Amino acid sequence: MARDSVGIIFGKTGTHDFSFAIPDSTLVKRTDYVKVWHESDGWTLAQVMSMTRSSDDFKLAQAADVAIGAKMERPDSKLVAEAMVIGGRDQDGLLRSPRTPFSPGDKVFIADHDLIRKTLGLSHGEVNMGLLEGHDIKVSLEMNSLIQKHCSILAKTGSGKSYTAGVILEEILERDIPLLIIDPHGEYSSLKEPGTNDARDLYNKFGISPRGYGSQVTVYTPANKVLNKDADKVFRLDGMNLGAKDLMQILPDEKSNNQQGLLYEAISTIKAEKESYALDDIIFEVGNNKSKLKWNVISSLESLREADILSDHPTTIEELFTQGRASIIDMKGVPPQLQGMIVAKLCRDLFEARKMGKVPPGMLVIEEAHNFCPERGFDKTVSTEILRTIASEGRKFGLGLMVISQRPARIDKNVLSQCNTQIIMKVTNPNDLKAISKGLEGISSEVEEELKRLPPGVAMLVSNDIERPVLVDIRVRKSKHGGESVIISRSTVAHHQAPAKPSVTTPEQAPGPAPRKETPAKKRESGGLFKKVFGSGK
């Protein structure tokens, strides 16, 4: 075997996969990219999907003898890898798979970066996502495709979904594209501040520098600045001259047809007498009605008044959705039911404004999307319908959608299925894995095990711009991350940082084999570096 080859193909081969024997376990590992020369198609890219080690000499009987104390010599073993064929580019730049199988005896080589980059189509776009896992190959996405065809970021808590969202938002801000961000937990205001120099090695690794976006980011609060000290401005809806239809969209609960009729009747009476009116006028007029149904309507109207979300000086969509700026609606201190109403109203107004050309093209970002567009059977919110509409029709009008969630199974499938770019980090819940494998284009059940093992900071990226799902080491953020978990006990942290020495110190005293020294690669998989720099938040 040639010195630079890593294995030899053997046994039964096909046009989609093959097996090859590996002489040394240090030469190749699972998920590595390899290449094989095809007699008619030239160099062809493949990926190692699994590896097995076996021994013909070490049988069950010998293992049983060793288990009860017999001495043994290390048995000879054979290492075999299973590879999936990806293909190669033809003269027209199209990806083609071989039409005839490889031959047993063909040599397998580690794929060079140029072949990986060219075959997978990794570096054509402007959006810098990071590096191909295990390689120094930049992974980029097309900005237009990312925004117009929508994007989803899915992961369990603590896997880095909010961090990854921040990476994409930085790329969008640097290209002066408007952003409207629905932020239930106040995680994204940290976009204003540059990252710290503690991550200098990571900045060098990804070829970037710390940067804050304070001049481009405005934080709005639907509550008040006492509850939300990080907010720059208060957010208010227009409370003047509301029609019955407007009220039905923003009232916290649904009304019967008779109750809706009360509203229509009261507002019609007011319009006949006044050119301008407020919520108090509507409450007074409903109170004059003799129907017993009025009390439920009045209760809802008064709840809306007490929320203090309506104003005669409202926040306009034109102010929120401006070229080169990000508006963050920080929902801290806002009741969940009121959050749904605000999101419904905002999204509806934004979609209509974009259709009329009143605001420039841009992106709407929904964090904790399962709360605002839940799947049927889980919940019902007033914002679901408009988010479905934006997901299905937004691309026609230049309005992109990014949905971020820790519960993929609970997001409306009509919304999720419209996201052509999927960024999936570690997921372990069986229902969520099932929703991902069934509901997202480009994801099959074979990758479920891979998703369970992903370390923090690594994502599986599925995109129309890239030929197949790839693992990406997400780049470090330029701005500060705002999603870190709160430290409960510093003594606990100190305990974990400085573990006590084990009582067993020699192999003879140990009940089993001595612990294997952890390699740098394993340390990275444990997420220690990620947590040190990025925090352990979402």
N, C-alpha and C positions, 0 to 999 in steps of 0.2 A: 504494500500500500504506500502511495506517495506520502512524503513527510507532511505535506500541508493538508491532506485529506483527513476527515474525522470519522469516516466509516465506509462500509461497503454494503450496497443493496443486496439482499438475498431473498430467497423464497418467492412466493406469489406476489406480483406487482400489478398495479392498476394505473389508470390515468388520473385518479384522484388521490391515491395514497400509496405508500410503500413502507417497507421495514428495512432498517439497516443496522448492521452490527457495529459496535463501538469498542475499540480496544482499550480506551482509557476514559474513565468517568470525568476527568478534568477537561476533556476536549469539548463537550457539548452538554447542554442542559435543556430541560423542558421549556418550551416557548421560544427557544432560539430559532433564528432563521438560517436555513442552509440552502445550498444551490447544487444542482446536478446538471451536467451537460447532456442535452437531449439531441439525438442524432439529426432531427429535422428542425427543431425549434431553438436550438442553442441553449444558453444558460437559462435555467428555469428555477424559480424561487419556490421553496417549500418551508413549512414550519413544523418544528418538533412538537407533537401534541402530548405524547406520553413516553415514559421510559420504564423498562422492566429489567430486573436482574435475576438470573436463575443459575442453578447448578445441577448438572447431571450426576455428580458424585455424592452430593450431600442429600441423602434421602431421609424419610421420616424416621427410620430405625436409628440412623446415626444421630439425628437430632434428639430423639428420645434418650439415647445413651448419654449424650452431653448434658441433657437436662437433669439427669440424676447424678452427675458428677464425673463422668468419664472425660479424659483428656481428648483434645481434638486439635488437628492441624487446620489452618485456614483453608477451606475448600476453594477450588478453582470455580469461577463464576463467569457467566456470559452476560454482557450488557446489550440490550436491544432497544432501539428507538422506533416509534411509529411517527411518520411524518405525513402531513397533509399538503398536497400540491396546490400552490397558489397560481403559478403560471409565469408568463413573461410578456413583454410588450412587443407587438408586431411593428411593421414599418409605418403603419398609420397611427401608432401610439395606443392601440386598443389592447386590453389585457386578454391574452389567450391562454387556455390550458392545453397541454399536449393532447393530441388525438390518438397517440399510441403510447403504451406504457414504457417505463424505463426497463432496462435489462438487468437481471441479477448479475452482480459483479461490477456494476457502475459505481464509481467513487462519489462520495458525498463530501462537500466542502462547506466551510462556514461562509455565509453570504457576505459580500462586501457591502459597505454602506450605500454606494451609488446604486447598486442593483436593488436593494431594499427600498430606498427612497423613490427610485423611478417606478418600480413595480407597484408599490402600494399607493403612490401619489401623495406623499406626506408633506411636501413643502411648497405647495403652490399658492397658499393663501396668506393673508395678512395677520390673522389672529394667532398669536403665539401661545399654544397650549402647554408646551413643555418639551420633554424629550421622550423618544421611544424607549420604553422600559428596557434597561440593560444595554442601551446603545447611546452613542453621542449623536443622535439624529433628531433634528428639530421637527416637531409635528405642528403643522399650521392648518387653519381652516379658512375657507373663503368667507369674508365678512357678509357679503350679500346673501349667500346661501344660509349662513348661520341665522341671520335676522329674518329674512323673508320666509324661510321654510320652517321657522320655529325651532326651539331647543328645549330639552328636558335634562335636568340634573337630578339623579335619583341615588340615594344612599341611606344606610342606617345612620342613626345619630353617632357623631364622633368620627365619621369616616372622611370628612372634609368637603361636604357638598357646598356649604356656604363659602368656604375658602375658595373652591373652584369657581363658584359663581363670581366672587370678587375678582378673580383673574380675568374672566371674560368681560366684566364690566369695566375694568381698567382699559382693556383693548378697545372697547367701544367708545369710551370717553376720549381716548387719544385720537379718535377719528371724528370727533365733534358730532356724534350721532345722539339725538335726544333719548333720554331714559326716564321712565316713570317706574319706580320701584315700590312695591307693596311690601313693607317690612314689619311683620307682626312683633318681632322681638328686639328691634333697635340694633341690628347687627351691622348695618351697612353705612352708618354715619362715619365709621372709621376710615372710609375711603378718603376722607379729607386729609388724614395724617400720613406722612411717609413711614415706611417700615423702619425697623431699627437696624443698626449695624451688627447686631448679634448674628445675623444671617449672612455675613459677608461672603463666606465660602459658597453658599447657595447662590448668591447674586452673581458671583464669578462663574459658577457652573452653568447658569442659564444665560449669562451674558447680558444682564440687566442691572439697573441701579434703583435704589429706593426713590419713591416719589409720592407726594400727596396730591390730591385733586380738590383741595379746599376751595379754589376759585370757581370750580365747576359744579360743586355739589351743594344743594340746599335741602335741609331737613325740615319737613312740615309735621306738625302734630295735630290730629283731630281733637285731642284732649286740651291741655293748656301747658304753659311753660313751667308751671309749678310742679306738675306731675312729670313732665319731660323736659329736664333742664338742658338736654343736648339739642333741642329743636331750635331752628333759626326763626321759624315763623309758625303761626297757627294756621290750620287748614279749616276752611268753612265752605259749606254748600250755600247756594243761593236760596234764601228764605222768602223772597218777595214774589208775589203774584203766582204762587204755586197752583197748578191745576190739579184736578182730581187724579189724573193719570200720573203726574209727577209724585204726588203723595203716595199713591199705591206702590210706586217703585222704591220708596225710601222708608215707608212705615215698617216697624220691626216685626210685624206678623201679618198674615193674610187676612183679608176681610171677605165676608160673604157678599153676595150680590146686593142684598138689601142694605148692608152697611156702606158699600160703595155708593149706592144710590143716595144715601144721606149726605155723603161728601159732595157728590155732583150737585145736589139740590142746594146745599149751603153755599158752595162756591158760585153757583149761578146767581143766587140772590145777592151776594157781595159784589159781583161784577156789575150788576145792574145799578148799584149805588156808588161804587168807588172805582177810580182808575188804578189805584195802587193799594195793596193790602198785604198783611203779614199773617203769620201763623196764629197769633192771638185773635185776629178777626175771624178766622175759620173756626177756632175753638168756640168762640162766643156764639157764632151763628148755628153751629151744630147743637149747642146747648139749648137753643130756642126751639128745637124740634121736639115734638111731643112723643116721638117713638121711644120705646124702652131700649132699642138697639143703640141709641146714641151714646150710652155710657161706655161701652167698649171702645167706640170710636174716639170719644173724648180722652179716655185713658191712654190710648196709643198716641194721640196728638200731644198730650201733655208729657208723655215720656220722651217724645221727640224734642219738645221744647226744653225739657230739663237736661237733655244731652248737650245742649248749647252748640249743636253742629250747624245750625242755620244762621245766616247773617245777611244783612243788607249790603255788606261789602264782601262778597264771596271770593274764593280763590278760583281763578279762571283756568281753563285747560290751556289757553295760550300762554299763561304764565308758567304752568307746570311743564309743558312739553316744548322746550326751546332748543334751538340748534346749539350743540356743544355743551349742554347742561344735563345734570341728573337731578331729578326731584325725588326725594325719599319720603314716603308717607309712613312715618313711624307710629305704629299702632299701640305703643306702650300706654297703659292706662285706659284703653278703650274697650268696652264690653264686647265679647265675641259677636253678638247679634248685630251690634252697631257696626262692627268691622265689615261684616258681609254686606250691609246696606251701603256703606261708603264705597267699597270695592265695586259693587254693582253700578252705582251711579257714576263713579269715576270712569270705569271701563266703557260704559255706554256713551258718555259724553266724549271720551277720547276717540272712540271708533267713529262716531258721527262727525267729529271735527276733522278727522283724517280723511273720511270720505268726501267731505266738502272742500278739502284742501286748505283748511284753516291752520293746520299745524304741519310741520315737516315730517317725512318718514322717520321712524324710530322703533324702539322696542319697549314693550311692557313686560315687567318682571314681577312674577308672583311667587313669593316665598311661602312655604307651608301651603302649597297649592291644594292639598287634600281637604283643607278647611274651606276653600272658596269655590272649588268645583269638584265636589265629592261624587264618587260613583253611586249609581242608583242602589238603594238598599242600605247605604251607610248613613246618609244624612241628606238634607235638602236645604239649599241656600238660595237667596235671591240673585246671587252673582253667577250661578252655574250657567244659565242660558246665554248671557252675553259673552262669557269666556268660551263657550262652545262656538259661538258665532265668530269671534275673533280668530279662534284656532282654524276654522274652516274657510273663512273669507278674508282674514287679515292680510294675507300675502298679496291679494289683488290690489290692495290699497297702500301697501308699503308699511303695514303695522305688524311688527314681529312680536312673538310671544315666547317668554322663557318661563317654564314652570319648574319649581324646585320643591322636592318633597322627600321625606323619610319613609313614606308609606305608598309606594307605587300602586298597590292593590286597591287603595281607596281613592285614587284620582279617577275622574270621569274618563272612560276609555275613548270617547270621541275627541277629547282634548289631547290625551297622551298619544294617540295614534297619528295625530297630525304633526308631531314633532319629528322632523327628518334627521335632526342631530340629537343623539342620545349620549349622555355622559353618565356612566353608571359606575359607582364606587361600591364598596363592600356592602353586600346585602345578604342577610342570613334567614330572614323570615320566609317560611315556605310559601305563603300566599303571595308575598311580594315577588319572590323568584318566579312563581308561576305566571303572575301578571306580566313580568318583564319578558319571559320567554315566549309567551303567547301574543302579547299585545304590541310589541315593538318590532318594526321592520329591521331585519338583519341580525336579530338575536334568536338563537335556537336553544333547545333544552340542553345541548352539549356544553354550553358555557356556564351553566348554573353552578357547577362545582368550582369553576374559576372565580366566579363572583363572590363565593363564600370565603375565598382565601386571600382576596386582594388586601394588601397592607394599606394603612392610611396614607393618603397622598397619591395613590396610584388609581387610575380610572380606566375602565374599558370604554373606548371611544368608537361610536358607530355613526358614520356620516356618509352622505352621498358623495362627498369629495374624496373619501378614502375607500379603497377597494374591498376591504374586509375589516371586521373589528380588530382594533389594536389596543395594546396596553400602553398607557402614557403616564410618565412620571410628571405630574402637574408642576409647572414652574412655580417658583416662589413669588409671592405677591410683592408688588412694588409699594403698595400702601399697607397700612396697619390692618391686622385682622381683628374684627370685633366680635368674633363668635367663641372666644375662649370660655371654658367652664370656670365657674367660681371655685376657688380653693377653699374647702371647708376646714381642713385642719393642716396647718403647716408641719406639725410634728409627724403626721401621717406621710406627708410628702417626703420629709427628711428620712423617715424610716424606709420608704421605698427606694430612695436614692442611695442609701447606704445600708444594704442588707447585711444582716449578721452573718458571720462566717459559719459554714456548716460544721456540725459537730464531728462528722466523719471526715478524716483528713488523709487517709491512706487507702489504696485499693483493697488491701487485706481486710480492713475494718468495714469497708462498704458492703452493703447487702447485694449490690449489683455492679454492673460496669461503671467505671469512673465517668463522670459527666463529660461530654464532648465539649471542647472549647467552641464558643459561639464565634462564627466567622463574621467579618464586616457585612457581608450580604445578608446574613440572618439577622444581624442587629438592625439593619435598615428595614427588614420586613416586620420587625417587631414594632415599628412605629416610633422608636425612641427619639430619633432625630426629628421626625415630623412633629411630635408633641412638644419638643423643646423649642422649636422655632415657630410652629404654626399654632400651638395651643391644642387642646383636646376637644374643642367645640365642634359644631356641626360642619 
